C-alpha cells in the first residue's frame, strides 16, 4: 500500500511488548509466578488482561470481514463472543478459582481423581490451543503482507518469535502486563479511526450501505483474485476466476455477485434465508451455542481465573470483562458495514479479513489522516495477534510442562513454551484460505463440546464419574474435532453434511452432555469417595475459607 507509517507502528508495538515482558521478568521467579502469577492479580488488571487475550484476530479482523462478506447473519459472532462471559460468570468462574487448580487437567484430577482423564484433558487443551493459535499467526502474516508488502510468512514468524520469547522468559507475570496494555491499545486502535470514518461517511453524503442496485466501485479499481470463485456479471453472464487473475472495473460499475458471498442488498440484510431453509436456522443456533458455551471451555481464558486471589475476585473480574468486551465488539461491525461502501473490491478478491486494515486509507485517502489511522489500526491488529497468542501459548505451555514433560519447574515451562509455539507456526505457514473467525468458531465448538460439559457437570453435579467425563469428552469432543478436520482438510461438502460439519455445536454439545450423564449413571460406583469434600471446597463462600 505504500504507507510508510505502518512498519514503524508495528515495530513500536512489538518493542513495547518486549519491554513490558522484560519488566514482568523481574517479578517472575517461581513456578507459581510462571503458571498463575502467584494468584495475586487484581480483578481490574485481570479483566483488562482477559480482554486483551480474548479479543483476538477473529475479533479484530475476522468479525468485520464476516459482516462485510455475509451481512447481518454473522452478528451472532460478536454477540456470542461477549455473552459467553455471562455463562462463565454464572456457572464456572468462582468455583473454578476455589478449586486451587493450576490448569484444566489439574481440575479434572482434583474433582474426579483420575490420571487417565487428566491425560485426555491434556490432549484436548493442546488441540484447542493450537487450533486457536494458528489463525492468530495467519492474521499476522496477512496484515503485514497487505500493509507492508512483505512475504506472508514474515508476520507469522515475527509474532511467533516475540510471543515465545516473552512467555518463556516471564510466564504469566509478564503476559498479564502485556495483555492489559494491549486491550486498551486495541480499543483505541479501532475507536479513533471509527470516529474519523463515521465523519467521512457523513461528509460523503451518507451513501447507502445496501443500495437497490447493490454495491458499486467508487473509483476505477483493479482486483487481484486470491481464491477461486464464480462471478455473476451485471449482464447475467457468469465467469469463473482463479487465484492470480486480474480484473479491472470502472468507477460506478456494479460489484459482480460472488458465489457464496452476500453481494446483493437483500441477501446481506436478511439472516441466512432462515424462513425458507432449515439449514440456515440450524447453523445460526449452532453458532450461538458454540460461542455462548465455548468461552467457558477455552483453556487460555480459564487459566486467567486461576490468577485471582479468591472466588469473589474471579466473579468481579468476569463482570468487568463483560463490560470491556461488550464495548469493544461494537466497533468491528462498523468497519464491516462501511467496508461495503469503500472497499467492495474485497468481496471479489476474497480478502475480506483485511477490511479493517484497508478501510482507513480507502475512505480517508492517502493523506496524513488516512495514513495515520491505517498505522494505528495496524498497530492494534498486531497487538491482537501478540496478546491472544501470548495467552494461548501460556496455557498450552503450562499443560505441556506439567503433564507431558513432567517437569513442574521454570526450566520445564520454558522448554514447553518453545515446543508449544513451534508446531502452530509450521501449520500457519502451510494452511491458508479459511476465514479467521470461522476457524476460531470451530475452536469454540470443540471447547463447548468437551470442557464445557465437564466443568458444568463437575462443578454442579455430584454424580459425575471419571468414566462419564471421559466418555463425554471422547464422544462429544471427538465428534467436534472430526467436524473441524473435515471442514479444514476434507473435500468441499454441500447440503446438510456441510452445515453439520461447519457448525457442529448444535449436535455435539447435547451429545457430550447426554453421554456424560448416561455413562456416569451407569458407573455410579466410580464416584470419588471425597466428592462431598471437593464440592464443599468449590462452593463454600470465601469468607469461610479464611
N, C-alpha and C positions, 0 to 999 in steps of 0.2 A: 504493500500500500504506500510505501514511501514516507511514513510518519516517523520522523527522526526522534520523537519523544517516547516512543513505545519501549524500545530496548532499555534506555535509561530508567524508565519507570519500573520495568520488570526487574532490572538489576538492583534497584533501590529496595524493592520489596524483599528480594532474595537476601540482600545483605542485612537488612533489619531483622529478618527471620533468623539468620545465623547469629547475629549479635544477641538477640533475646535468648536464643538457645544456649549460648555460652554463659549468659547471666544465670540461667537456670542450672547450668552445670555446676556453678559454685555452691548451689544448695543441695545437690543430689549426691549423696554419699552411700546410703544403704540400699538394700534390695527393695525395701518398702518405699523409699523415695522414687525408685525407678518404676515400680509397678503401680502404686496408688498414691504417690506424693505424700506419703506418711499420714494419709486421711485427715489433712488439716486445711483443705481448700474451702474457702467460704462460699456460701450459696451464690453471691453475686459474681465472684470470679469464675466459679464453676459453670454458672449459667452462660456467661459470655464465652467460655471455652467450649461448652457443648454446642452453642450456636455456631461458633467458628468451625468446628469439625463437622457438624451435621449439614451445614449449607455448602454442599459440595459442588462439583462441576455440573451435576444433574440439576441443582438448584440455580446456580449462577448462569449456566449456558443452556442446559437442556430444557428447562421449563419454557423459557422464551422461544426456543426453537420449535418445541412441540405446539405451542399456541400459534406461532406463525404458520406451521405446516397443517395442523388439524383443526384449529379453532377452539370453540368453547368445550368441545368434547373432552379435552385434556385438562380442564381446570380442576378436575379431581386430584391431579397430581399435587399441586401446592396445598390444596385443602387437606388431603390425606397426610401429606408430609408433616403439616403443622398439627393436625388433630391427633396424630399418633402419640403426642406427648400427653394428651388428656388420658388416654388409656394407660400410659406409663405411670402417670400420677395416681390414678385410681387404684391400680392393681399391683404395681411392682416396686416403685421407687423406694419407699421406706422399708418394707420387709427385706428387700434385696440388700440394702445397706446394713441392716441389723444382722444379717447372716454372718458378716465378718469375712466373706469370701474375697479373694483377690481376682478371680476370673470366673467365667461361666462354668467351666469344668469343675472348679473348686466348689461352686454351689451344688452341682449335681452330686458330688461325692458327699458333701456335708448333709444334704437333705435325704439322700437315698442310700448312702453307704456302699456304692458300687464303683469299683475301679474300672470295670468294663464300660459302664455308662460314661464315666469320665473320659475314657479314650474316644468313645463315639462322639461326645460333645466336642472334644478337641478337633476331630476331623471336620465337623460342621463349622466350627469357629474359623478355622483356616480357610475353608472353601468360601464362606460368605465374605470374609475379609478380602480375599484375593479377587473374588467376583466384583466386589465394590471398588477395589483399588484400581483395577485395570482401566475403567472409564475415566478415572481421575488423571491417569498418565496419558491416556488418549486425548483428553481435553487439553492438556498442557501442550502436547505436540501440535494439535490443531490450531490452538491460539497463537503460538509463536510462529507457525508456518504461515498463518493467514495475515498476521500483523507485521511480521518482520521478514517474511520470505525465506526463513531458514528451513532446512530439511525437517520433515516431520519428526524424526527420532530425537532431535536436539531438545525440544521442550520436555519430552517424556524423560529423557536421561537426566536433564538438569534437576527436575523435580525429584526424581528418584534418589539422586545423589545427595541433594540438600536435606531431604527428609530423613534418609537413612543416617546421615551424619548427626543430625540434631537428636533423633531418637536414641541412637546408640550412645551418644555422649551424655545426654541429660535426662533421658527417660521421661516419665510422666511429669516430673517437676518442670523441665524445660518446655515440654509440649503444652502444659497448661498456660504458661505465659504467652507462648506463641499463638495459640488458638484464640485466647481472649483478645489479643491485639488485632488479630486478623478478622474477627467478627465485625468489629467497628470499621475496619478498613473496607470490608466487602459491602457493608451497608452504605458507607459514604460513596464508594465507587459506583453504586447503582443509583443512589438517591440524587446526587448532584447532577449527573448527566440527564437523569429523567426530568428534572425541572427545566433544563435548557431545551430538551426535546419537546416537552409539552408547550413551551413558549414558541418554539419554531413552528410546531403544528398549528398553533393559533395564528401566527404571523402568515402562514401559507394559506389562510382562509379555511382552516379546519377541513381538509379534504376527507371524504368519506372513506372509512376503512373497508366497507363492502359495497362499492358502487354496483348498480344493476348490471353493468357490462363486465364486472369482475375487475381484478387489479390490472393496472397498466404500468408500463415503463415510463417514468417521468422524464428520463433523458435517454439518448441513444446508448445502448448497453450491449456489451459483448460478454457472453456467458460461456465458461468452460465447464462442460458436464463432468461431474465426479462419479455418478452412479448410473447404471443402465436404467432406462425408463422409456415409456411410450408417451409421446406428446400428442395432444389433440389440438390442432391449429384452429384459429378463428373461422376458417372456411370449412371446417368439419373434417379435413384430411388428418390422418394420423402419421406419425413419424417416430421410428424407433431410434433412440440416441444411445451412444455408448460412452464410457469414460474417455475423456480426451477430446470429444467432439466440441467444436467451437461454433456457437450460434450468435448471430447478430440481430438485434431488434431496434427498430426506430423509436424515437420519442413518441409517446402516446399510443404505441402498439399494445394490444391486449396481451397479457401473460398467457401462454398456452396452458391448457389443462394438462396436469402431470398425473400419470397413473399412481394411485394410492395417496394422492395429496388433495386436500380440500381446497381447491383453487377457486371454485365458484362461490358467490356470496351466500347462497342458500346452504351449501354443504358446510361452509365454515361456521355459520351461525347456529345450525341445528345439531343436537347431540347424537351423532352416530346412527341416525335413522332408527332410533330405538323403538319407535312406534311400529315399524314395519319389519324389523329384523331382530329376533331374539338374541342373536349373537352379539350385536352391539350393546344391548342391555346387560347381557351376561358379562361382557368384557368390562363394562363400567363398574358393575358391582364387584367384580373380581379385583379391579384396581383399587377400589375404595377399601376392600378388606385387606389387601396386601399392605397398603400404606398405613392404614389405621392400626393394624396389629403387628406389622413388621417392625415398627420402631422399637417396640419392647423386646425384640429378639435380635437386634443388631449389637454384636459384641463390642464395637468401639463406642457405642452410646452407653451401654450398660456399665462398662469399666469406669466411666467417669463418676458414676454414682457411688462407687467404692471409695472415692477420694473425699467424700463428705465426712464431717466428724460424726454424724449420727443420722437416724432416720428422719427426724424433723427437718434437718438441714437438707436432706435429699428431696423432701417434698417441696420446701421453699425454692430449691433450685429448679425443680420442674415447673413451678408456676412462673418463675421469671423467664425460663426458656420458652414457654408458650407465648409470652408477650413478645420476646425478641424475634422468634421465628415467624410469628404471625405478621409482624410489621414488615419483615424482610420480603415475604412472599407476595406482597402487593406489587413489588417493583418489577420482577421478570415478566409479569403479564403485560405491563405497559410496553416493554420492549417488543414482545411478540406481536402486539396489536399494531404498533407503529411500524414494525417491520413490513407489514402488508403494504404500506404506503411507500416507504422509502427504500426498501431492499427486496423487491419482488423477485429479483433475479435469483435469489437463494432458493426459491421454490423450484426453479428449473435446474440449477446446478446441483441441488441435493445437499448444500452446505447450510442447512437451516440452523444447526447448532452454533454457527458463527454470527448469528444476527446481533447478539449483544455487543460483540466487539466491532462489528462493521457499521452498526447503525449510527453512532455519533457523527462520523465523518460523512456518511451518506446523507444525513439530514441537515447537519450544521455546516457542511462544506469543509474544504481542506484548509481553511484559515486557522488562526491561532486557537479560537474557541473549539472548533471541531477536533483539532489535533490534541489539545489538552484533555478534552473529555474522552477521546479514544484512548489516550495514555492512561487516564485514571481508571477506565474500565478494564484495560489490560492488566493494570496492577491489581485490581480487585479479583480478576479471573485467576491470576497466578496465586493470590492469597488463598482462593478457594481450593486450588489444587494442593497447595502446601499444607493447609490446616487439616483438611479431611484426610489426606494421605498420612499425615502425622498420627492422627487418632487411630486409623486403621492399622498402621504399622505397629503402633504401641500395643494394641490389643492382640494382634496376631503374634508378635514377638514375645509377649508375656506368656501366652499359651505354649508356644514352641519351647521357650526356655525352661518352663516348669514341667511340661508334660511330654515333650518329645525328646529334648536333650537331657532332661532330668537334672538340670542344674538350677538351683534356686539362688543364683549368685549374680552379681553385677556383670562379671565376665561372660557368664552364660547368656544373660539378656542381650549383651552387645553382639555376641555371635549369632543369636537368634534373629536379631534385627537385620543383619546382613543377609541371612538366608530368606527372611520374610520379604525383603524388598527386591531381591534379585528375580524371583520367578514371575511376579506380576509385570515387571519391566519387560522381560522376554515376551510374555503374552501380549502386552500392549504394543510392542513393536511388530507383532506378526498377525494381529487380529484387528480389523477395522471395518467400517461400513455400517455400524449399528448406531442408532441414536443413543446418546449418553443417558438420557432419562429412562429409556426403555431397558437398558442393561441394569441400571440401578433398581428399576422397578422389579426386575427378576430377582435381584438380591433381596429385596424386601419380601418377595413371595416365598423364597427359601427360608428366611428368618421367621416369617409368620407361620410357616408350616412345620417348623422344628422347635425353636426355642420358645416361641410364644405359648404353645400348649404346655410345654414343660414348666415354664415359670408360673403360669396362671394356676395350673393344677397342683404344682409343687408347693406353692405358697398358700393356696386356699382349700385344698382337699387333702385330708389325712390319708385317704385310701390309695393314693398313688404309690405304685411299686416300681422298682428298678426295671423289671421286665416290661411293665406297661409303658414306662417312659421310653425305653429303648425301642420297643416295637413302634410306638407312635412316631418317633424321630425317623426311624428307618423307612416306614411306610409313607407317612406324610411328607417328611423332608426329602426322602428319596424320590418320591414322585415329582416334587418341585424341581429337584436337581435334574431329573430326566427331562422335564419340560424345558429347563434352561439349556441343556446340551442340544436338544432337538432344535430349539429356536436359534441358537448361536452357530451350531456346526452342521445341522441337518439340512436337507433339501427344502425348498420353499413349499409350504402347505397351503391349502385353501379350505374354505368352509369351516365346519366345527373343529376339525383337528387343528387348524391354525389358531383358532380362538382359544381352545383349551390349553395349548402349549404356550402361546404368547402371554396369556393372563391366567395362570393356573390356580391362583389362591382360592377362588370360589369353590373349588372342589378339593384341593389338597389340605386346606386348613380344617374343614369339617372332618375330613378323613383322618387327619392326625389326632384330633380330639377324640373321635369315636374309637379309634384303635387304642389309644392310651387308656381310656376309661374301661373298655371291654377287657383288655388283657389284664389290667390292674384288678378288676373284679374277679377274673379267673385265677389270679395268683395272689389272693389275699394273704396267704401265709408268708409271703415275702415282704410284707410291710415291715419296715425297720422297727426294732424294739424301742428306740429312743424318739419315735415320731412325736409324741406329746411334748417332750422337752424341746425338740427342734422347733415345733410350731409355736411354742411359747416364746422362744428366742426371736422368731420372726415377727411376732405380733404384739409382744409386750411393749407398752409405752416406754419411751426412752428414759423418762424420769424414774422408772422402777429399776433401770439397769445401772444407775449411777451409784 
